[in-house]
């Protein structure tokens, strides 16, 4: 039996499982990413060594002067994942390495601006709520944001030693299919064209001067 036939109802339109809700006309199965738990950590890291790759220009004139470094996107790579369920079975110790891609901006000794790529690696060890075992496995994902406000050039590694500010959100997620009440399809209104309306004041003027009656005082 399919979900459609299994959840058919003899109720009138506008009624879901016997509860009268204005506008609700059907049950819809949607695909979504369910977040079972999430936690945020904000860390200040001192004296972190950045190894530069993919330099542009490829052969800068050393030494380099640090300008800034920040994460390229909010997505990060989770590696070295280890999950240990605790005694209550619904909580687990989650250990992982979160790798954050960075873009580094600098100027070389000739005053030429350049950029390079680098990676920030963070070791996370947290407790999160996890779902019970199922056929569809859950995954651990990371949402990140990182910035280095200051840094100095390292002559030995030809990289930078920086101070980093990093925010990491670890999420326990799973792709699921959810049955939800629906108001039907969205009605998309027409988009309004953008206009600076630089002629608005001019176009609002009357075509000809307005005559005004004058009463002479005698």
Residue pairs with C-beta under 8 A, 6 or more apart in sequence:
3 29
3 179
7 27
7 179
9 15
9 16
9 17
9 27
11 17
11 18
13 25
14 20
14 21
14 22
14 23
14 24
14 25
15 21
15 24
16 24
16 27
16 181
21 181
23 183
23 184
24 181
24 182
24 183
25 182
25 183
25 184
26 181
26 182
26 184
27 179
27 180
27 181
27 182
28 179
28 180
28 181
28 182
29 177
29 178
29 179
29 180
30 177
30 178
30 180
31 175
31 176
31 177
32 175
32 176
32 177
32 178
33 173
33 174
33 175
33 176
34 173
34 174
34 175
34 176
34 178
35 171
35 172
35 173
36 129
36 130
36 131
36 138
36 172
36 173
36 174
37 128
37 129
37 130
37 171
37 172
38 128
38 169
38 170
38 171
38 172
39 126
39 128
39 169
39 170
40 167
40 168
40 169
41 124
41 126
41 167
41 168
41 170
42 165
42 166
42 167
42 168
43 122
43 164
43 165
43 166
43 167
43 168
44 163
44 164
44 165
44 166
45 120
45 163
45 164
45 165
45 166
46 163
47 161
47 163
48 120
48 148
48 161
48 162
48 163
48 164
49 154
49 157
49 159
49 160
49 161
50 69
50 102
50 104
50 118
50 120
50 148
50 151
50 159
50 160
50 161
50 162
51 118
51 119
51 157
51 159
52 104
52 116
52 117
52 118
52 158
52 159
52 160
53 116
53 117
53 118
54 116
54 117
55 114
55 115
55 116
56 114
56 115
56 116
57 108
57 112
57 114
60 106
60 108
60 109
60 110
60 112
60 114
61 108
61 109
61 110
61 112
62 108
62 109
62 153
62 155
62 158
63 108
63 109
63 153
63 155
64 106
64 107
64 108
64 109
64 114
64 153
64 158
64 160
65 106
65 107
65 108
65 153
66 104
66 106
66 148
66 150
66 151
66 152
66 153
66 160
66 162
67 105
67 106
67 107
67 113
68 104
68 105
68 147
68 148
68 149
69 102
69 103
69 104
69 105
69 118
69 147
69 148
69 151
69 160
69 162
69 164
70 102
70 103
70 146
70 147
70 148
71 100
71 101
71 102
71 103
71 120
71 144
71 145
71 146
71 147
72 101
72 102
72 103
72 117
73 101
74 143
74 144
74 145
75 142
75 143
75 144
76 98
76 99
76 100
76 101
76 142
76 143
76 144
76 168
77 98
77 99
77 142
78 96
78 97
78 98
78 99
78 140
78 141
78 142
79 96
79 97
79 99
80 95
80 96
80 97
81 94
81 95
81 96
81 140
82 93
82 94
82 95
82 96
83 92
83 93
83 94
83 95
83 130
83 140
84 92
84 93
84 95
85 91
85 92
85 130
86 92
86 93
86 127
89 132
90 129
90 130
90 132
91 127
91 128
91 129
91 130
92 127
92 128
92 129
92 130
93 125
93 126
93 127
94 124
94 125
94 126
94 127
94 128
94 140
94 170
94 172
95 123
95 124
95 125
96 123
96 124
96 140
96 142
96 170
97 121
97 122
97 123
97 124
98 121
98 122
98 123
98 124
98 142
98 144
98 168
98 170
99 119
99 120
99 121
99 122
100 119
100 120
100 121
100 122
100 144
100 146
100 166
101 117
101 118
101 119
102 117
102 118
102 119
102 120
102 146
102 148
103 115
103 116
103 117
103 118
104 115
104 116
104 117
104 118
104 148
104 160
105 113
105 114
105 115
106 113
106 114
106 115
106 116
106 160
107 113
107 114
108 114
118 159
118 160
120 146
120 164
120 166
122 166
122 168
124 142
124 168
124 170
126 170
128 170
128 172
129 172
130 138
130 172
131 138
131 172
131 174
136 174
136 175
136 176
137 174
138 172
138 173
138 174
139 172
139 173
139 174
140 170
140 171
140 172
140 173
141 170
141 171
141 173
142 168
142 169
142 170
142 171
143 168
143 169
143 171
144 166
144 167
144 168
144 169
145 166
145 167
146 164
146 165
146 166
146 167
147 164
147 165
148 160
148 162
148 163
148 164
148 165
149 163
149 165
150 162
150 163
151 160
151 161
151 162
151 163
152 160
152 161
152 162
153 159
153 160
154 160
154 161
